[in-house]
Amino acid sequence: MTHRDDIDGLRAVAIVPVLLFHAGVSRFSGGFTGVDVFFVISGYLITGLILSNIAEGKFSIAHFYERRVRRILPALFFLLICTSIAAYALLMPDEAREFGRSLFATIFFSSNILFAKQTGYFQNPAEMKPLLHTWSLAVEEQFYILYPLTLFFITRYLRKQYAVVLLSALGLSLAFSVWDVHFHRSVSFYSSAARAWELLLGGILAVGLIPALRHRMLANSLATIGVVLLAGSFLFLSGSLPFPGLNALYPTVGTALIIYSGAQNKTIISKILSTKPFVFIGLISYSLYLWHWTLIVFFKYYSLRQLSGWNVAAVISAAVIIATFSWQFVEKPFRGKRSLVQSRKFLFSGAAAGSAIFVLVAGVFFLTHGLPARFNQQVLRLLASKNDYWSKRDACMDRICRVGDNRAEPSFILWGDSHAGAIAPVFEQIAASNHVSGFVAFSPACAPLVGLKRYDEDDVEKCAGFNKLVLNFIEFHHIQNVFLHARWALYAEGSRYGQEWGGPVLLTRDRKQPEDYAQFAGLLTSTVEDLQQVHANVFIIASVPEVGMDVPTWLARGARTGRSQEVLATPYAKFMARQARTLSLLSRVGERYRVHLVFPDRMLCENGSCRSEKEDRVFYTDSNHLSVQGALALAPEFYPLLRVNTEINTE
């Protein structure tokens, strides 16, 4: 197959948006679709190579996988060596254990399956997985398990009926992708079955099913359309939209048009892509893809903040430098006629030995629970605060649980999102000691707002269903006192706080963050009205102060390095500025509906700041959820509201 410089340049077009998206450059909200460009390119090149070898009588599975080993493993192994060292040096035990799990999956090209089970690609936890980006390598290698044999079978036994087989497979995969992204959005993103059609699209271009273009003007027009589709994908698609599915047609069809138009004609676009800067970035694109994400993750992990300003330029520059080194001194020596390893047998043996070593390293990280012996007892004690959450948290998540004295008639319910689950220990303790009984109902990411829909989540309707269930429960059981608690400002503003990782909260169908406040205000008002219609006394517990960075990790790292921890004292002025619109709304709702307002900050903030720890007590399990210690610090504020025989009359 003839080498095309413009396809090297097209790789540059693919990798740059991926870098900018991962670096947090908001303008490139669809930069992640650069991976789809790679899929189409891969399908095109690999299909052409296989068919060329078949036509020349040189095809063999051993030869095919030898080329894949030479192309994929040297740079990947180099990355994994460095990443494993960084994980040992930087990651805390729980994170190191998870790294071990992902390292194991990466070696067996199954990391897409692992990450699909753990977290969505656009959700908070995914941002701090150093090997998250290897999901795309796994998708490709899973595709190429059967694909070479399929092409050989079609050539030998089906009279080269590529159109029937490949188009049928493409149609089935695309149909599955459209269906799967609707019902299993996170899983679909990582799914090789939902992505296979993208590689097959490139394959169809390579087998020559589409007649070659004879007119340069038409070729230029199609190439221009392809560029427009790619630009639109990079700039206007986002993680809030269903993907892959039909939305993946924009980057993949755009890529296909550029490849197709440049096959027989030197279009303006192909000439631009063939220039040295584009070709160079394209040549290092594989190593650049491997290194950029890992550098970003470890930078954010070490600094405990998002990339911004010069940090973006510094990390991307470092990635380009390391990728250039990797391409020149790691990738190239294993490819071509002057390869360092000429023997196929020796190459496969080395690959197997290297893989075995990484499996051993992964096992050590995982089975030792992250090698905690690396740290002293003070560090481990601080890290243990991550697990200082309500003992019934997991059992009661997305459910309604009874707390307090079971002999007493239930008189209250604490209803909210994960923040309600975080303060549940203080309700449970006060209720039990005062012979009061009640319920706790919480669902993560679901504020207690009837009709709430989260368009940034995989399951848009989850919150609406849970909240309707709780409202019906309150009415059926005649619950007298209803305590509403959530991370209110997150829903009202749609944005996260400080250096916290994660994307925006989107409450409206058109997924526009500025519209969140109006939607939030309407839902809060209607929820209070619904509760008063069932004769419940309504208490709204305002938000606890957000810290903006993982408190236990920061404190543990400070204890390890002696670094100052003053930054963890959130200035009260910043807390009030963050909560300004929310508190104004709560005040108006309180006055209009005679709702009782409770302010946790009165117990957590003093002398102009809100502490995240006090006298060896860590108040948070992460950047915003109170620990049990933090929840119990609120006891003086809640105790009068839950005393036995206390009657609260709103009339």
C-alpha positions in Angstrom: 0.0 0.0 0.0 1.4 3.4 -1.0 2.4 5.6 1.8 0.4 8.8 2.1 1.9 11.8 3.9 -1.5 13.4 4.1 -2.7 10.6 6.3 0.3 11.2 8.6 -1.0 14.8 8.7 -4.5 13.7 9.4 -3.2 11.9 12.5 -2.0 15.3 13.7 -5.5 16.7 13.2 -6.7 13.8 15.3 -4.3 14.1 18.2 -4.2 17.9 18.8 -7.9 18.2 19.7 -7.5 15.2 22.0 -4.7 16.9 23.8 -6.6 20.2 24.1 -9.7 18.5 25.4 -7.9 16.5 28.0 -6.0 19.6 29.1 -9.3 21.3 29.8 -9.4 23.8 27.0 -13.2 24.3 27.0 -13.4 25.5 23.4 -12.5 22.0 22.3 -15.5 20.3 24.0 -15.6 17.6 21.4 -11.8 17.1 21.2 -12.3 13.5 22.4 -13.6 12.6 18.9 -10.1 12.7 17.7 -9.9 9.1 18.8 -12.7 8.3 16.2 -10.5 9.8 13.5 -7.7 7.4 14.6 -10.2 4.5 14.3 -11.1 5.3 10.7 -7.4 5.8 9.8 -6.5 2.5 11.4 -9.2 0.6 9.6 -8.1 2.1 6.3 -4.4 1.4 6.7 -4.6 -2.0 8.2 -7.2 -3.2 5.7 -5.1 -2.0 2.8 -2.0 -3.7 4.3 -3.8 -7.1 4.8 -5.3 -7.1 1.3 -1.9 -6.2 -0.2 -0.2 -9.1 1.6 -3.0 -11.5 0.6 -2.7 -10.4 -3.1 1.1 -11.0 -2.9 0.7 -14.3 -1.2 2.6 -13.0 1.9 -0.2 -13.0 4.4 0.1 -14.9 7.7 -1.4 -14.3 11.1 2.1 -14.5 12.6 3.4 -11.8 10.3 0.3 -9.6 11.0 0.8 -9.8 14.8 4.5 -9.3 14.5 3.8 -5.9 12.8 1.2 -5.1 15.6 3.8 -6.0 18.3 6.4 -3.8 16.7 3.9 -0.9 16.3 2.2 -1.0 19.7 4.3 -2.6 22.4 7.6 -0.8 22.5 6.1 2.6 23.2 3.4 1.2 25.4 6.0 -0.7 27.5 8.1 2.4 27.8 5.1 4.3 29.1 4.1 1.5 31.5 7.5 1.4 33.0 7.6 5.1 33.7 3.9 5.2 34.9 4.5 2.3 37.3 7.5 4.2 38.8 5.4 7.3 39.1 2.5 5.4 40.7 4.9 3.9 43.3 6.3 7.3 44.1 3.1 9.4 44.1 -0.1 7.4 44.5 -1.7 6.7 47.8 -2.5 3.1 48.6 -6.1 3.0 47.4 -5.2 4.7 44.2 -2.1 2.5 43.7 -4.3 -0.6 44.1 -6.6 0.6 41.4 -3.6 1.4 39.2 -2.5 -2.2 39.6 -5.9 -3.3 38.4 -5.8 -1.1 35.3 -2.2 -2.1 34.5 -3.3 -5.7 34.5 -6.2 -4.9 32.1 -3.9 -2.8 29.9 -1.5 -5.6 29.3 -4.3 -7.9 28.2 -5.9 -5.1 26.1 -9.1 -5.3 28.1 -8.9 -1.9 29.8 -12.0 -0.7 28.0 -14.0 -3.5 29.7 -12.6 -2.6 33.1 -13.3 1.1 32.8 -16.8 0.5 31.4 -17.6 -1.3 34.7 -16.0 1.4 36.9 -16.9 4.8 35.5 -18.1 6.8 32.6 -15.5 8.4 30.4 -16.8 11.9 31.3 -17.4 11.4 35.0 -15.2 12.6 37.8 -13.4 9.4 38.8 -12.2 8.8 35.3 -10.1 12.0 35.3 -7.6 10.5 37.7 -6.9 7.1 36.1 -3.4 7.3 34.6 -4.2 4.5 32.0 -7.7 5.5 31.1 -6.7 6.4 27.5 -5.6 2.8 26.8 -9.3 1.9 26.3 -8.9 2.9 22.6 -5.9 0.5 22.2 -8.0 -2.3 23.7 -10.9 -1.5 21.3 -8.5 -1.7 18.3 -6.7 -4.9 19.3 -10.0 -6.6 20.1 -11.2 -5.7 16.6 -8.1 -7.1 15.0 -8.4 -10.5 16.7 -10.8 -11.8 14.0 -10.6 -9.1 11.3 -7.5 -10.3 9.4 -8.9 -13.8 9.2 -12.3 -12.4 8.1 -10.6 -10.6 5.2 -8.6 -13.7 4.3 -11.8 -15.8 4.3 -13.7 -13.4 2.1 -10.8 -13.3 -0.4 -10.3 -17.0 -0.5 -13.9 -18.4 -0.2 -16.4 -15.7 -0.9 -15.1 -14.5 -4.2 -14.1 -11.2 -2.7 -17.6 -10.2 -1.7 -16.3 -7.4 0.6 -19.3 -5.2 0.0 -21.8 -7.7 1.4 -19.8 -8.7 4.4 -18.2 -5.4 5.5 -21.3 -3.3 4.8 -23.5 -5.8 6.7 -21.0 -5.8 9.7 -20.8 -2.0 9.6 -24.6 -1.7 9.6 -25.0 -4.1 12.5 -22.3 -2.4 14.6 -23.7 1.1 13.9 -27.2 0.0 14.7 -26.0 -1.6 18.0 -24.1 1.6 18.8 -27.2 3.7 18.3 -29.2 1.4 20.5 -26.5 0.9 23.1 -25.7 4.5 23.6 -29.4 5.1 24.5 -29.6 2.4 27.1 -26.0 2.0 28.3 -24.3 5.3 27.6 -21.1 4.8 29.6 -20.6 1.2 28.5 -21.2 2.1 24.9 -18.4 4.6 24.8 -15.9 1.9 25.6 -17.5 -0.9 23.7 -15.6 -2.5 20.8 -18.9 -3.8 19.4 -20.3 -0.2 19.3 -17.0 1.1 17.8 -16.3 -1.6 15.2 -18.2 0.2 12.5 -15.7 3.1 12.7 -12.8 0.9 11.8 -14.9 -0.9 9.2 -15.7 2.5 7.6 -12.0 2.9 7.0 -11.8 -0.7 5.8 -14.5 -0.1 3.2 -12.5 2.8 1.8 -9.4 0.5 1.5 -11.2 -2.3 -0.4 -12.2 0.1 -3.2 -16.0 -0.4 -2.9 -16.4 3.3 -3.8 -15.4 4.4 -7.3 -12.3 6.7 -7.4 -12.8 10.4 -7.9 -11.8 11.7 -11.3 -12.6 15.4 -10.9 -10.3 17.5 -8.7 -13.0 20.1 -8.0 -15.3 17.4 -6.6 -12.4 16.0 -4.6 -11.7 19.4 -3.1 -15.3 19.9 -2.3 -15.6 16.6 -0.4 -12.3 17.3 1.4 -13.6 20.7 2.5 -16.8 19.1 3.7 -14.7 16.6 5.7 -12.8 19.4 7.3 -16.0 21.2 8.3 -17.4 18.0 9.8 -14.2 17.5 11.8 -14.1 21.1 13.0 -17.7 20.9 14.0 -17.1 17.7 15.9 -14.1 19.1 17.8 -15.8 22.4 18.7 -19.5 21.6 19.1 -19.9 18.0 20.3 -19.4 17.4 24.0 -19.5 14.8 26.7 -23.1 15.8 27.6 -24.3 14.4 24.2 -24.9 10.7 23.5 -21.7 9.2 22.0 -20.8 7.2 20.0 -24.1 6.4 18.2 -25.2 8.8 15.4 -23.1 11.7 16.8 -20.0 9.7 15.9 -20.9 10.0 12.2 -19.7 13.5 12.1 -16.0 12.9 12.9 -15.9 9.5 11.1 -17.6 10.6 7.9 -15.4 13.7 7.9 -12.3 11.6 8.2 -13.5 9.2 5.5 -14.2 12.1 3.1 -10.6 13.5 3.6 -9.0 10.0 3.1 -11.3 9.3 0.0 -10.8 12.7 -1.7 -7.0 12.5 -1.3 -6.6 8.9 -2.6 -6.4 9.9 -6.3 -6.1 13.6 -6.2 -3.8 16.1 -4.5 -6.5 18.3 -2.9 -5.8 21.5 -1.2 -6.5 19.8 2.1 -4.2 16.9 1.3 -1.4 19.3 0.4 -1.8 21.1 3.7 -1.8 17.9 5.6 1.4 16.8 3.8 3.4 19.7 5.0 6.2 19.0 7.4 4.6 20.3 10.7 1.5 18.2 10.2 3.5 15.1 9.2 5.9 15.4 12.1 3.0 15.6 14.7 1.4 12.7 12.9 4.5 10.6 13.1 4.8 11.1 16.9 1.0 11.0 17.4 1.0 7.4 18.9 3.6 8.2 21.5 2.0 11.6 22.1 -1.4 10.0 22.7 0.2 7.6 25.2 2.1 10.2 27.1 -0.1 13.3 27.2 -2.9 11.8 29.4 -0.5 10.2 31.9 1.3 13.5 32.3 -1.9 15.4 32.8 -3.2 13.0 35.4 0.0 13.0 37.4 0.3 16.8 37.2 -3.2 17.2 38.6 -2.6 14.5 41.2 0.6 16.1 42.5 -0.7 19.6 42.4 -4.3 18.8 43.4 -5.6 21.2 40.9 -6.8 21.5 37.3 -4.5 22.6 34.5 -4.8 26.3 33.7 -2.8 29.0 31.9 0.9 28.1 31.5 0.3 24.7 33.1 -1.5 23.6 29.9 1.4 24.8 27.7 4.0 23.2 30.0 2.3 19.8 30.1 1.6 19.7 26.4 5.2 20.8 25.6 6.5 18.1 27.9 4.3 15.5 26.2 5.6 16.6 22.7 9.2 16.3 23.9 8.8 12.9 25.5 6.7 11.7 22.5 9.5 12.8 20.1 12.0 10.9 22.2 9.8 7.8 22.3 9.2 7.9 18.5 12.9 8.3 17.7 14.5 6.0 20.3 11.7 3.6 21.2 9.3 3.2 18.3 11.7 3.4 15.3 14.4 1.0 16.5 11.8 -1.9 16.5 10.4 -1.2 13.0 11.8 -1.4 9.5 14.6 -3.4 8.0 17.1 -2.1 10.6 15.1 -3.2 13.6 17.0 -4.0 16.8 15.1 -7.3 17.0 15.0 -9.1 13.6 13.9 -12.5 14.9 10.1 -12.9 15.2 10.6 -15.6 17.8 12.8 -13.4 19.9 10.3 -10.5 19.5 7.4 -12.6 20.7 9.4 -14.0 23.6 10.4 -10.5 24.6 6.8 -9.3 24.4 5.7 -12.2 26.6 8.4 -11.7 29.1 7.7 -8.0 29.3 4.0 -8.6 29.7 4.7 -11.1 32.5 6.8 -8.6 34.4 4.0 -6.0 34.2 1.4 -8.6 35.3 3.7 -9.2 38.4 3.9 -5.5 39.1 0.2 -5.2 38.8 -0.3 -8.1 41.1 2.0 -6.5 43.7 0.1 -3.2 43.6 -3.3 -4.9 43.8 -2.7 -7.8 46.2 -0.8 -5.6 48.7 -3.6 -3.0 48.7 -1.4 -0.4 47.2 1.8 -1.0 49.1 0.8 0.9 52.3 4.2 0.1 53.9 5.6 3.0 51.8 4.0 5.5 54.3 4.3 6.2 58.0 1.4 5.8 60.5 0.5 9.5 60.5 0.0 9.5 56.7 -2.0 6.3 56.8 -4.2 7.7 59.6 -5.0 10.8 57.5 -5.7 8.7 54.5 -8.1 6.5 56.6 -10.3 9.6 56.7 -11.4 8.7 53.1 -13.2 5.8 54.6 -14.7 7.8 57.5 -18.2 7.7 56.0 -21.6 6.5 57.4 -21.4 2.8 58.1 -24.7 2.3 56.3 -23.8 4.4 53.3 -23.5 1.6 50.7 -26.5 -0.3 52.1 -28.8 2.7 52.1 -27.7 4.3 48.8 -30.6 4.8 46.5 -32.9 3.4 49.2 -35.0 4.6 52.1 -33.5 3.4 55.4 -34.8 3.4 59.0 -32.7 5.1 61.6 -33.0 5.8 65.4 -35.1 4.0 67.9 -37.2 1.4 66.2 -39.7 1.4 69.0 -40.7 5.0 68.3 -43.1 6.2 65.6 -41.1 7.6 62.7 -41.3 11.3 62.7 -38.7 12.6 60.3 -36.9 11.9 57.0 -33.6 13.2 55.8 -33.8 13.4 52.0 -31.2 14.5 49.5 -28.1 13.6 47.5 -24.8 12.1 48.6 -24.4 15.1 51.0 -27.5 14.0 52.8 -25.9 10.5 53.1 -22.8 12.2 54.5 -24.6 14.0 57.4 -26.8 10.9 58.1 -24.6 9.9 61.1 -25.5 12.9 63.1 -29.2 12.3 62.5 -28.8 8.6 63.4 -26.9 9.4 66.6 -29.2 12.1 67.9 -32.3 10.1 67.0 -31.0 6.9 68.8 -30.0 8.8 71.9 -33.3 10.7 72.2 -35.5 7.7 71.4 -36.7 9.2 68.1 -37.2 7.3 64.8 -37.0 8.4 61.2 -35.7 7.6 57.8 -32.8 8.6 55.5 -33.3 8.7 51.7 -30.4 9.7 49.5 -29.2 9.1 46.0 -25.9 10.4 44.7 -26.1 13.3 42.3 -29.8 13.7 43.0 -30.9 16.8 44.9 -34.3 16.3 46.6 -36.1 18.1 43.9 -39.2 16.4 42.5 -38.9 16.2 38.7 -35.1 16.7 38.6 -33.4 15.4 35.5 -29.6 15.3 35.2 -28.7 15.7 31.5 -25.0 15.4 32.4 -25.5 11.8 33.8 -25.9 8.6 31.9 -29.4 8.0 33.4 -31.2 11.2 32.9 -34.4 10.0 34.6 -32.8 8.4 37.7 -33.3 11.4 40.0 -36.9 12.0 38.9 -37.8 8.4 39.7 -36.1 8.3 43.0 -37.5 11.6 44.2 -41.0 10.7 43.2 -40.6 7.5 45.2 -39.6 9.4 48.3 -42.4 11.9 48.0 -44.9 9.1 47.7 -43.3 7.5 50.8 -43.6 10.7 52.8 -47.3 11.0 51.9 -48.1 7.3 52.6 -46.3 7.2 55.9 -47.5 10.7 57.0 -43.9 11.8 57.8 -44.2 14.9 60.0 -40.8 16.6 59.5 -38.8 16.6 56.2 -35.2 17.7 56.1 -33.9 18.5 52.6 -30.1 18.6 52.1 -27.9 18.7 49.1 -25.0 20.4 47.5 -27.3 23.1 46.5 -24.8 25.5 44.8 -23.7 22.7 42.5 -27.2 22.4 41.0 -27.9 26.2 41.1 -24.6 27.2 39.4 -23.9 24.1 37.4 -20.2 24.5 38.1 -17.8 22.7 40.5 -15.8 24.5 43.2 -12.1 25.4 43.2 -9.8 22.8 41.8 -12.3 20.0 42.0 -12.3 17.6 39.1 -15.4 16.9 37.0 -17.7 18.5 34.4 -20.7 20.8 34.8 -24.1 19.8 36.1 -26.8 20.2 33.4 -30.4 20.4 34.4 -32.1 21.3 31.1 -32.8 19.4 27.9 -30.7 21.7 25.8 -27.7 21.2 28.2 -26.9 24.8 28.7 -25.3 25.5 32.1 -26.5 29.1 32.5 -30.1 27.8 32.5 -29.5 25.7 35.6 -30.4 28.3 38.1 -33.9 29.0 36.8 -34.6 25.3 36.6 -33.3 24.7 40.0 -35.3 27.6 41.5 -38.5 26.3 39.9 -38.0 22.7 41.1 -37.2 23.8 44.6 -40.3 25.9 44.9 -42.5 23.2 43.5 -41.0 20.5 45.7 -41.7 22.6 48.9 -45.3 23.1 47.6 -45.7 19.3 47.1 -44.4 18.7 50.6 -46.8 21.2 52.2 -49.7 19.7 50.4 -49.0 16.4 52.3 -48.9 18.5 55.6 -45.1 18.1 56.2 -43.0 20.5 58.1 -40.1 21.4 55.7 -36.5 22.1 56.8 -33.9 23.0 54.3 -30.3 22.4 55.4 -28.0 24.7 53.5 -24.8 23.5 51.9 -21.7 22.6 53.8 -18.6 24.5 52.8 -16.8 23.1 49.8 -13.0 22.7 49.9 -12.2 22.2 46.3 -9.5 19.6 46.7 -9.3 16.1 48.2 -8.8 16.8 51.9 -7.4 13.5 53.2 -5.0 13.2 50.3 -3.8 16.8 50.7 -3.3 16.4 54.4 -1.5 13.0 54.0 0.8 14.5 51.4 1.4 17.5 53.6 2.3 15.1 56.5 4.7 13.3 54.2 6.4 16.3 52.8 6.0 18.9 55.5 4.1 21.2 53.1 1.8 23.9 54.6 -1.9 23.0 54.7 -3.3 26.5 55.2 -4.9 26.4 51.8 -7.5 23.9 53.2 -9.1 26.6 55.3 -11.7 27.9 52.9 -12.2 31.7 53.3 -15.7 32.4 54.6 -16.0 35.2 52.0 -15.4 32.7 49.2 -17.9 30.3 50.7 -20.5 33.1 50.8 -19.8 34.3 47.3 -20.2 30.7 46.0 -23.5 30.3 47.9 -24.8 33.9 47.2 -27.6 33.1 44.7 -28.5 29.8 46.5 -28.8 31.4 49.9 -30.9 34.2 48.5 -33.3 31.7 46.9 -33.5 29.7 50.1 -34.2 32.8 52.1 -37.1 33.8 49.7 -38.5 30.2 49.8 -38.2 30.2 53.6 -40.1 33.5 53.9 -42.8 32.6 51.4 -43.5 29.1 52.6 -42.4 29.5 56.2 -39.8 26.9 55.7 -37.2 26.3 58.5 -33.6 27.0 57.3 -30.6 25.3 58.9 -27.0 26.5 58.4 -24.2 24.0 58.9 -21.6 26.6 58.3 -22.3 28.1 61.7 -20.6 25.0 63.2 -17.9 24.7 60.6 -16.8 28.3 60.0 -15.3 30.7 62.5 -12.9 33.7 62.4 -13.4 34.2 58.7 -12.6 30.7 57.5 -14.1 27.2 57.3 -11.7 24.5 58.5 -11.4 21.1 56.9 -9.9 19.6 60.0 -9.5 20.4 63.7 -7.6 18.8 66.5 -6.7 15.7 64.5 -10.3 15.3 63.3 -10.6 15.4 59.5 -14.0 16.8 58.6 -14.1 15.6 54.9 -13.7 12.3 53.0 -12.9 14.1 49.8 -13.3 17.7 48.5 -16.9 18.3 49.6 -18.4 15.4 51.5 -18.3 15.6 55.3 -16.8 12.6 57.1 -18.5 11.1 60.2 -16.3 13.5 62.3 -17.5 16.4 60.2 -21.1 15.4 60.4 -21.0 15.0 64.2 -19.6 18.5 64.5 -23.0 19.6 63.4 -24.8 18.0 66.3 -25.4 21.3 68.3 -27.3 22.6 65.2 -29.5 19.6 64.8 -30.0 18.4 68.3 -32.9 20.8 69.1 -34.7 19.7 65.9 -34.8 16.0 66.8 -35.4 15.9 70.5 -38.1 13.6 71.6 -41.6 15.1 71.9 -40.5 18.3 70.2 -43.3 19.7 68.2 -42.5 22.2 65.4 -45.5 24.1 64.2 -45.4 26.1 61.1 -48.8 27.6 61.6 
